[in-house]
Amino acid sequence: MSAVAIEYTLFVLYVALGPVMWLLFGLSMYERRAHMRLAKRPHPPLPEPPPRATILIPAKDEGERIRDCIQSALAQKYPDFEVVTIDDRSTDTTGAVMDEIAASNPKLKVLHVRQGELREGWTGKCNALHIAVTREVDPRSQWLLFVDSDTVIAPDALAASVMAAINKRAELFSLLPVRLECHTFWEKLLIPLAGMGIATMYLVAMTNNDHWPKNAFANGQFLLIRRDTYDAIGGHERVRDKFCEDVELARLLKLQGRRVRIGWGTEFATVRMYSSLAAIFRGWGRSFYAGSLGRPWRIMLGILFVIACCWSVWAVLPFAWIRHQDPINFFGGYGWLGVAAAHLFFMTYFVAKIYAWSGNRARLTFLFPTLGAGMMVLLWLKALKFCFTHRIEWRGTSYSHRMTPGAHTTAQRNPAG
């Protein structure tokens, strides 16, 4: 093969991996967004009588941060609900804050899970929620809404979600709170990218397609499930050793032919996930590890995407300039430069949308081709480490954890304080 033929082959390959790949990625973003607008505002009227609901909020060592979450739950414009908060072995003021709020609000129940109540083979969150549902939830409740302690929900979030679930005949309905509260530089740079990475790598939007039973996703920050369905599948006991118990519940339901739906929650929930770079790496590394069932292949594809579809532009740009100055023909002189410019444009435009949709400044996009993409590769390498070592530390507890698809995993708890 001649040098010119080799160059044309590389040119076609670059067109496919650069601008075309980003254009397809961006169009799929818009399509997913359109098909996931399920919770409406204003929401349709509730049935009469409205089904009773219980909001459950587990928390460990959240201190004063838990206050906003609880108060947003208590402020729901819903006619028949209760709130159960679970102080999961906290060593700070979390339990005291819960008790203080409960003293002046009869809708709020507080459960204190003591040291020593975490059972062998259970993750802390699953253990706490199982105890709470068993001991504290009103048996009349028809819907259970699980809300993470770092989430603040709008006053109409419960009503809109119940109606969306009823209208879609969903037994599990979850929202992605794509509006991300980010304060520090690293939060603003990385968390929107990690969120979109999860949504893309694990085909989150395909959850709403009943013909794809193996593709299911749910977000434990805001997860609504019918009480009878929860009991029928065994509740959190069924996923007791899973780090992403939300995703596992959704997968389990969908494989049984039950209806699962996930929607955008921009208007209904905000969340501040992690406040430090170390916490971002631990938390998102765990999510990518668990979402891939401990297998490294999708994570490795994410790294390959950055190398081939993002960083390739930095190799092509100087070559494109050389070819512009010394063309092999008219096409060779302007083709490389034009395609590289299109690559940069599509990549910049669609990454800017990711930041804007998450409630962050789009100008962070200009750091993506270098710093942002590089940090995402490091985050995925952290997840790969989990895949190979099966050792994770989470919420003050370290686990030796081996994921076995379709069966319970083997998890050994080692208290870390």
C-alpha positions in Angstrom: 0.0 0.0 0.0 1.3 3.4 -1.0 2.0 6.2 1.5 -1.0 8.2 0.0 -3.3 5.2 0.4 -2.2 4.8 4.0 -2.9 8.4 4.7 -6.3 8.3 3.2 -7.1 5.2 5.3 -6.0 7.0 8.5 -8.0 10.0 7.4 -11.2 8.0 7.1 -10.5 6.3 10.5 -10.0 9.7 12.1 -13.3 11.0 10.6 -15.1 8.1 12.2 -13.5 8.3 15.6 -13.4 12.1 15.8 -16.2 14.3 14.6 -18.6 11.4 13.6 -18.3 9.7 17.0 -18.9 13.0 18.8 -21.9 13.9 16.6 -23.5 10.5 17.3 -22.8 10.8 21.0 -24.3 14.3 21.1 -27.4 13.3 19.2 -27.9 10.3 21.5 -27.7 12.7 24.5 -30.6 14.8 23.1 -32.6 11.7 22.3 -32.1 10.2 25.8 -33.1 13.5 27.4 -36.3 13.7 25.3 -37.3 10.1 26.2 -36.6 10.5 29.9 -38.8 13.5 30.7 -41.4 11.5 32.6 -42.1 13.4 35.8 -44.3 16.4 34.8 -44.8 19.9 36.3 -47.6 20.6 36.9 -48.3 16.9 37.6 -51.7 15.3 36.9 -54.1 15.2 39.8 -53.6 12.4 42.3 -56.2 9.6 42.6 -58.7 9.7 45.4 -57.8 8.7 47.9 -54.1 9.3 47.3 -51.9 6.3 48.1 -50.0 6.6 51.3 -46.2 6.9 50.9 -43.2 6.7 53.2 -40.0 8.6 52.5 -36.9 6.8 53.9 -33.6 8.7 54.4 -30.5 6.7 55.6 -27.5 8.7 56.8 -24.1 8.1 58.3 -22.0 10.9 59.8 -23.7 13.6 57.8 -23.9 16.1 60.7 -25.8 19.3 59.9 -25.9 18.4 56.2 -28.7 16.1 56.8 -31.0 18.9 58.0 -31.7 20.3 54.5 -32.6 16.8 53.1 -35.0 16.0 56.0 -36.7 19.4 55.8 -37.2 19.1 52.1 -38.8 15.7 52.6 -41.1 17.1 55.3 -42.1 20.0 53.0 -43.7 17.7 50.4 -47.1 18.9 49.1 -48.6 15.4 49.3 -51.7 14.6 51.3 -50.7 11.3 53.0 -47.1 10.6 53.8 -44.6 10.0 56.5 -40.8 10.4 56.7 -38.5 7.8 58.3 -34.8 8.8 58.9 -32.2 6.2 59.8 -29.1 7.2 61.8 -26.8 4.4 60.6 -24.1 4.0 63.3 -23.1 7.7 63.1 -20.4 9.0 65.4 -21.2 12.7 65.0 -24.3 14.8 65.5 -26.4 13.2 62.7 -28.7 11.4 65.2 -29.1 14.5 67.4 -30.1 16.6 64.4 -32.7 14.0 63.4 -34.1 13.9 67.0 -34.3 17.6 67.2 -36.4 17.9 64.0 -38.6 15.0 65.0 -39.4 16.7 68.3 -41.4 19.3 66.5 -42.8 17.3 63.6 -45.1 14.3 64.1 -44.6 13.2 60.5 -41.0 12.3 61.2 -39.8 9.0 62.7 -36.2 8.4 63.7 -34.5 5.1 63.8 -31.0 4.7 65.4 -29.0 1.7 64.1 -26.4 1.1 66.7 -22.8 -0.1 66.4 -22.9 -3.9 66.2 -26.2 -4.0 64.3 -24.5 -4.3 60.9 -24.8 -7.9 60.0 -22.1 -10.0 58.3 -22.5 -10.0 54.5 -24.5 -6.8 54.4 -23.5 -3.3 53.2 -24.4 -0.6 55.7 -27.0 1.1 53.6 -28.9 -2.1 52.8 -28.8 -3.2 56.4 -30.1 0.2 57.6 -33.0 0.4 55.1 -34.0 -3.2 55.7 -34.3 -2.6 59.5 -36.2 0.7 58.9 -38.8 -0.9 56.5 -39.2 -3.8 58.9 -39.6 -1.8 62.1 -40.8 1.7 61.3 -42.7 1.9 58.0 -46.5 2.2 58.3 -48.0 -1.0 56.9 -50.6 1.1 55.1 -47.9 2.7 52.9 -48.3 1.7 49.3 -45.2 3.5 48.0 -41.6 3.7 49.4 -39.4 6.6 48.4 -35.7 6.1 49.2 -33.8 9.4 49.2 -30.1 9.7 49.9 -28.9 12.1 52.6 -27.1 14.3 50.1 -30.3 15.0 48.1 -32.7 17.9 48.5 -36.1 17.4 46.8 -38.6 19.9 45.6 -42.0 20.2 47.4 -43.8 18.5 44.5 -41.2 15.7 43.9 -43.2 12.9 45.7 -46.5 13.8 44.0 -45.0 14.1 40.5 -43.1 10.9 40.9 -46.1 8.9 42.2 -48.2 10.1 39.3 -45.5 9.4 36.8 -45.2 5.8 38.2 -49.0 5.3 38.1 -49.3 6.7 34.5 -46.4 4.6 33.2 -47.6 1.5 35.2 -44.1 1.4 36.7 -43.4 -0.7 39.8 -40.1 1.1 40.3 -39.6 4.7 39.3 -36.4 6.6 39.7 -35.1 10.1 39.0 -31.6 11.1 37.9 -31.1 14.5 39.7 -28.9 15.8 36.9 -28.8 19.2 38.6 -25.6 18.7 40.6 -24.7 21.0 43.5 -21.0 21.5 43.1 -18.9 23.9 45.2 -15.3 23.0 44.8 -13.3 23.1 41.5 -12.9 19.3 41.3 -16.6 18.8 41.9 -17.5 21.2 39.1 -15.0 19.7 36.7 -15.5 15.9 37.3 -18.9 15.1 38.7 -20.9 16.1 35.5 -18.5 14.1 33.4 -18.7 11.1 35.7 -22.5 11.3 35.7 -22.7 11.3 31.9 -20.1 8.5 31.8 -22.4 6.3 33.9 -25.4 7.2 31.8 -23.6 6.4 28.5 -21.6 3.4 29.5 -24.5 1.6 31.1 -27.2 2.6 28.6 -29.3 4.1 31.3 -32.0 5.3 28.8 -32.6 1.7 27.7 -34.2 1.1 31.2 -37.4 2.5 29.7 -37.4 0.0 26.9 -39.2 -3.2 28.0 -37.7 -5.1 25.1 -34.2 -4.8 26.6 -34.7 -6.8 29.9 -30.9 -6.9 30.7 -30.6 -3.1 30.6 -31.9 -1.6 33.8 -30.7 1.3 36.0 -32.0 3.2 39.0 -30.6 6.0 41.1 -30.7 5.4 44.9 -30.7 9.2 45.5 -34.3 9.1 44.4 -35.9 5.7 44.1 -39.7 5.1 44.3 -41.0 1.5 44.5 -44.4 -0.1 45.2 -44.4 -1.6 48.7 -46.0 -4.8 47.5 -43.4 -5.2 44.8 -40.6 -4.4 47.3 -41.9 -7.2 49.6 -42.4 -9.6 46.8 -38.8 -9.5 45.6 -37.3 -9.6 49.1 -36.5 -5.9 49.5 -33.0 -4.9 50.5 -32.3 -8.3 51.9 -32.3 -9.6 48.3 -29.5 -7.2 47.4 -27.9 -7.1 50.9 -24.3 -7.3 49.7 -24.5 -5.0 46.7 -22.7 -1.6 46.6 -25.1 -0.3 44.0 -28.3 -1.8 45.4 -30.4 0.6 43.4 -29.1 -0.7 40.1 -29.4 -4.3 41.3 -33.1 -3.8 42.4 -33.9 -2.4 38.9 -32.1 -5.3 37.2 -33.9 -7.8 39.3 -37.3 -6.3 38.6 -36.8 -6.0 34.9 -35.5 -9.5 34.5 -38.8 -10.7 36.2 -40.8 -8.8 33.6 -41.8 -6.0 35.9 -41.9 -2.4 34.7 -39.1 -0.1 35.6 -38.8 3.6 34.6 -36.1 6.3 35.0 -36.5 10.0 34.3 -34.6 13.3 34.4 -35.1 15.0 37.8 -33.6 18.4 37.0 -36.7 20.2 38.3 -37.3 17.9 41.3 -34.0 17.2 43.0 -30.5 18.5 43.6 -27.6 16.7 45.1 -24.1 17.4 46.3 -22.4 14.0 46.0 -18.8 14.4 47.1 -16.9 17.4 48.5 -13.3 16.4 47.9 -11.2 14.9 45.2 -10.5 11.8 47.2 -14.2 11.3 47.9 -15.0 11.7 44.2 -12.5 9.0 43.3 -13.8 6.6 46.0 -17.4 7.2 45.3 -17.4 7.2 41.5 -14.8 4.5 41.3 -17.2 2.3 43.4 -20.1 3.3 41.1 -18.3 2.3 37.9 -17.0 -0.9 39.5 -20.5 -1.9 40.7 -22.3 -0.8 37.6 -20.1 -3.1 35.5 -20.6 -6.0 38.0 -16.9 -6.0 38.8 -15.9 -6.6 35.1 -13.3 -4.3 33.6 -14.4 -4.2 30.0 -16.8 -1.2 29.9 -14.3 0.8 32.0 -11.5 -0.1 29.6 -13.8 1.1 26.7 -14.2 4.4 28.5 -10.5 4.9 28.7 -10.1 3.9 25.1 -12.8 6.4 24.1 -10.8 9.2 25.7 -7.6 8.2 24.0 -9.1 7.5 20.5 -12.0 10.0 20.4 -10.7 12.9 22.6 -6.9 13.0 22.7 -6.5 12.0 19.0 -7.2 15.6 18.1 -3.9 16.8 19.7 -2.0 14.4 17.4 -4.0 15.4 14.3 -3.8 19.2 14.7 -0.1 19.6 14.1 -0.2 17.0 11.3 -3.1 18.9 9.8 -1.1 22.1 9.8 1.8 20.4 8.2 -0.5 19.0 5.5 -2.0 22.4 5.0 1.4 23.9 4.4 2.6 20.9 2.3 -0.5 19.3 0.8 -0.4 16.0 -1.2 -3.3 17.5 -3.1 -6.2 20.0 -2.5 -8.0 17.5 -0.3 -4.9 16.6 1.6 -4.2 20.2 2.2 -7.6 21.2 3.7 -9.2 17.9 4.7 -7.2 17.2 7.8 -7.5 20.8 9.1 -11.3 20.9 8.4 -12.0 17.5 10.1 -9.8 18.4 13.1 -11.8 21.7 13.5 -15.1 19.8 13.3 -13.8 17.4 15.9 -13.0 20.2 18.3 -16.3 21.9 17.6 -18.5 18.9 18.3 -16.5 17.8 21.3 -16.6 21.3 22.8 -20.3 21.9 22.1 -21.6 18.6 23.5 -19.4 18.6 26.6 -20.6 22.2 27.2 -24.2 20.8 27.2 -23.2 18.2 29.8 -22.0 20.9 32.1 -25.0 23.2 31.4 -27.6 20.5 32.0 -26.0 19.6 35.3 -26.3 23.2 36.5 -22.5 24.0 36.1 -20.7 26.6 34.1 -20.2 25.6 30.5 -16.8 27.3 30.4 -15.3 24.3 32.2 -15.6 22.6 28.8 -12.3 24.2 27.8 -10.5 22.2 30.4 -12.0 18.9 29.2 -9.7 17.9 26.4 -6.7 18.0 28.8 -7.4 18.1 32.5 -11.0 16.9 32.6 -10.5 13.9 30.3 -7.2 13.1 32.0 -8.8 13.0 35.5 -11.6 10.8 34.1 -9.0 8.3 32.9 -7.5 8.3 36.4 -10.9 7.8 37.9 -11.5 4.8 35.7 -8.1 3.4 36.6 -9.3 3.6 40.2 -12.4 1.6 39.2 -10.2 -0.9 37.4 -8.2 -1.3 40.6 -11.4 -2.3 42.4 -12.2 -4.8 39.6 -8.8 -6.5 40.1 -8.5 -6.3 43.9 -12.2 -6.5 44.9 -11.4 -4.3 48.0 -13.5 -1.2 48.7 -13.7 1.2 51.6 -17.1 2.9 51.9 -18.6 5.0 54.7 -16.0 4.1 57.2 -16.2 0.3 56.5 -13.8 -1.7 54.3 -15.1 -4.6 52.3 -13.5 -7.5 50.5 -16.1 -7.8 47.8 -16.4 -10.1 44.8 -19.3 -9.6 42.5 -21.1 -12.6 41.0 -23.8 -11.7 38.5 -27.1 -13.4 39.2 -26.2 -14.4 42.7 -25.2 -12.9 46.0 -21.7 -11.7 46.3 -19.2 -12.6 48.9 -18.6 -9.6 51.1 -16.5 -9.5 54.3 -16.9 -6.6 56.6 -13.9 -5.2 58.4 -14.7 -2.2 60.7 -12.5 0.8 60.0 -13.4 2.9 62.9 
